Protein backbone atom coordinates (compact mmCIF):
# COMPACT_ATOMS: atom_id res chain seq x y z
CA UNK A 1 0.00 0.00 0.00
CA UNK A 2 1.26 3.44 -0.91
CA UNK A 3 -0.34 6.08 1.27
CA UNK A 4 -0.11 9.66 0.03
CA UNK A 5 -0.66 12.25 2.72
CA UNK A 6 -0.71 15.92 1.89
CA UNK A 7 0.58 18.45 4.38
CA UNK A 8 -2.59 19.56 6.26
CA UNK A 9 -1.55 23.23 6.01
CA UNK A 10 -1.22 22.93 2.22
CA UNK A 11 -4.55 21.11 2.00
CA UNK A 12 -6.29 23.80 4.03
CA UNK A 13 -4.74 26.62 2.00
CA UNK A 14 -5.75 25.01 -1.29
CA UNK A 15 -9.27 24.29 -0.14
CA UNK A 16 -9.67 27.86 1.15
CA UNK A 17 -8.88 29.24 -2.31
CA UNK A 18 -10.98 26.53 -3.97
CA UNK A 19 -13.99 27.29 -1.75
CA UNK A 20 -13.78 30.99 -2.59
CA UNK A 21 -13.59 30.25 -6.35
CA UNK A 22 -16.39 27.67 -6.66
CA UNK A 23 -19.95 28.85 -6.04
CA UNK A 24 -21.29 25.40 -5.07
CA UNK A 25 -18.94 25.19 -2.06
CA UNK A 26 -19.38 27.34 1.06
CA UNK A 27 -17.02 30.34 1.01
CA UNK A 28 -15.48 32.17 3.93
CA UNK A 29 -14.77 35.87 4.49
CA UNK A 30 -11.41 35.33 6.16
CA UNK A 31 -8.72 32.68 6.41
CA UNK A 32 -9.28 32.54 10.18
CA UNK A 33 -12.99 31.76 9.77
CA UNK A 34 -12.18 29.06 7.25
CA UNK A 35 -9.37 27.51 9.29
CA UNK A 36 -11.52 27.20 12.41
CA UNK A 37 -14.24 25.51 10.34
CA UNK A 38 -11.69 23.27 8.61
CA UNK A 39 -10.09 22.04 11.82
CA UNK A 40 -13.27 21.44 13.85
CA UNK A 41 -15.73 18.65 13.36
CA UNK A 42 -18.57 21.17 13.80
CA UNK A 43 -18.00 22.61 10.35
CA UNK A 44 -19.70 21.89 7.06
CA UNK A 45 -16.39 22.02 5.16
CA UNK A 46 -16.45 18.94 2.90
CA UNK A 47 -12.70 18.20 3.19
CA UNK A 48 -12.28 19.10 6.82
CA UNK A 49 -9.48 17.56 8.81
CA UNK A 50 -10.97 14.34 10.22
CA UNK A 51 -8.10 13.63 12.59
CA UNK A 52 -5.43 15.81 14.09
CA UNK A 53 -2.50 14.23 12.23
CA UNK A 54 -2.81 11.06 10.12
CA UNK A 55 0.69 9.83 10.98
CA UNK A 56 0.29 6.08 11.14
CA UNK A 57 2.31 4.50 8.34
CA UNK A 58 2.46 0.89 7.21
CA UNK A 59 5.69 0.02 5.47
CA UNK A 60 8.11 2.89 5.13
CA UNK A 61 8.08 6.53 4.20
CA UNK A 62 8.98 6.73 0.52
CA UNK A 63 8.17 10.17 -0.74
CA UNK A 64 9.12 13.02 1.54
CA UNK A 65 9.32 16.75 0.93
CA UNK A 66 12.90 16.27 -0.29
CA UNK A 67 11.51 13.97 -2.99
CA UNK A 68 9.72 16.95 -4.47
CA UNK A 69 13.09 18.60 -4.86
CA UNK A 70 14.42 15.45 -6.54
CA UNK A 71 11.43 13.81 -8.24
CA UNK A 72 13.61 11.28 -10.09
CA UNK A 73 14.72 9.84 -6.75
CA UNK A 74 11.14 9.88 -5.46
CA UNK A 75 9.85 7.92 -8.48
CA UNK A 76 12.78 5.47 -8.21
CA UNK A 77 11.95 4.85 -4.53
CA UNK A 78 8.28 4.22 -5.27
CA UNK A 79 9.10 1.91 -8.19
CA UNK A 80 11.60 -0.03 -6.05
CA UNK A 81 9.03 -0.37 -3.25
CA UNK A 82 6.56 -1.98 -5.66
CA UNK A 83 9.26 -4.05 -7.39
CA UNK A 84 8.81 -2.27 -10.71
CA UNK A 85 11.83 -1.77 -12.89
CA UNK A 86 11.78 1.29 -15.12
CA UNK A 87 13.98 2.13 -18.06
CA UNK A 88 15.51 5.60 -18.02
CA UNK A 89 12.97 6.64 -20.68
CA UNK A 90 10.03 5.35 -18.61
CA UNK A 91 11.40 7.04 -15.50
CA UNK A 92 11.71 10.38 -17.25
CA UNK A 93 8.19 9.97 -18.68
CA UNK A 94 6.70 9.40 -15.21
CA UNK A 95 8.61 12.36 -13.78
CA UNK A 96 7.48 14.62 -16.63
CA UNK A 97 3.80 13.55 -16.56
CA UNK A 98 3.61 13.88 -12.78
CA UNK A 99 5.09 17.38 -12.64
CA UNK A 100 2.75 20.15 -11.56
CA UNK A 101 3.20 22.04 -14.84
CA UNK A 102 2.26 18.96 -16.85
CA UNK A 103 -0.75 18.17 -14.67
CA UNK A 104 -1.94 21.79 -14.84
CA UNK A 105 -1.50 21.84 -18.63
CA UNK A 106 -3.59 18.66 -18.99
CA UNK A 107 -6.10 19.48 -16.24
CA UNK A 108 -9.01 20.09 -18.63
CA UNK A 109 -8.50 16.60 -20.12
CA UNK A 110 -8.04 14.84 -16.79
CA UNK A 111 -10.45 16.77 -14.56
CA UNK A 112 -12.85 18.50 -16.95
CA UNK A 113 -14.27 21.88 -16.03
CA UNK A 114 -12.79 21.74 -12.52
CA UNK A 115 -9.24 21.37 -13.85
CA UNK A 116 -8.55 25.09 -13.92
CA UNK A 117 -9.70 25.44 -10.32
CA UNK A 118 -7.93 22.36 -8.92
CA UNK A 119 -4.47 23.20 -10.24
CA UNK A 120 -4.11 26.75 -8.92
CA UNK A 121 -0.36 26.79 -8.27
CA UNK A 122 2.36 24.28 -7.43
ChimeraX attribute file (.defattr): number of C-alpha atoms within 10 A of each C-alpha:
attribute: neighborCount
match mode: 1-to-1
recipient: residues
	/A:1	8
	/A:2	14
	/A:3	13
	/A:4	10
	/A:5	12
	/A:6	10
	/A:7	11
	/A:8	15
	/A:9	10
	/A:10	10
	/A:11	15
	/A:12	20
	/A:13	13
	/A:14	16
	/A:15	22
	/A:16	20
	/A:17	16
	/A:18	19
	/A:19	18
	/A:20	14
	/A:21	13
	/A:22	12
	/A:23	9
	/A:24	8
	/A:25	14
	/A:26	15
	/A:27	18
	/A:28	15
	/A:29	8
	/A:30	9
	/A:31	13
	/A:32	10
	/A:33	11
	/A:34	21
	/A:35	20
	/A:36	13
	/A:37	17
	/A:38	22
	/A:39	18
	/A:40	15
	/A:41	13
	/A:42	10
	/A:43	14
	/A:44	12
	/A:45	20
	/A:46	11
	/A:47	12
	/A:48	21
	/A:49	18
	/A:50	11
	/A:51	10
	/A:52	9
	/A:53	10
	/A:54	12
	/A:55	8
	/A:56	7
	/A:57	10
	/A:58	9
	/A:59	10
	/A:60	9
	/A:61	12
	/A:62	18
	/A:63	19
	/A:64	12
	/A:65	10
	/A:66	10
	/A:67	14
	/A:68	13
	/A:69	10
	/A:70	12
	/A:71	20
	/A:72	16
	/A:73	17
	/A:74	19
	/A:75	21
	/A:76	17
	/A:77	17
	/A:78	15
	/A:79	15
	/A:80	13
	/A:81	14
	/A:82	10
	/A:83	9
	/A:84	10
	/A:85	11
	/A:86	14
	/A:87	8
	/A:88	9
	/A:89	9
	/A:90	11
	/A:91	17
	/A:92	15
	/A:93	11
	/A:94	14
	/A:95	19
	/A:96	15
	/A:97	12
	/A:98	14
	/A:99	14
	/A:100	15
	/A:101	14
	/A:102	12
	/A:103	18
	/A:104	21
	/A:105	14
	/A:106	16
	/A:107	18
	/A:108	14
	/A:109	11
	/A:110	12
	/A:111	15
	/A:112	10
	/A:113	11
	/A:114	13
	/A:115	17
	/A:116	14
	/A:117	18
	/A:118	15
	/A:119	18
	/A:120	12
	/A:121	9
	/A:122	8
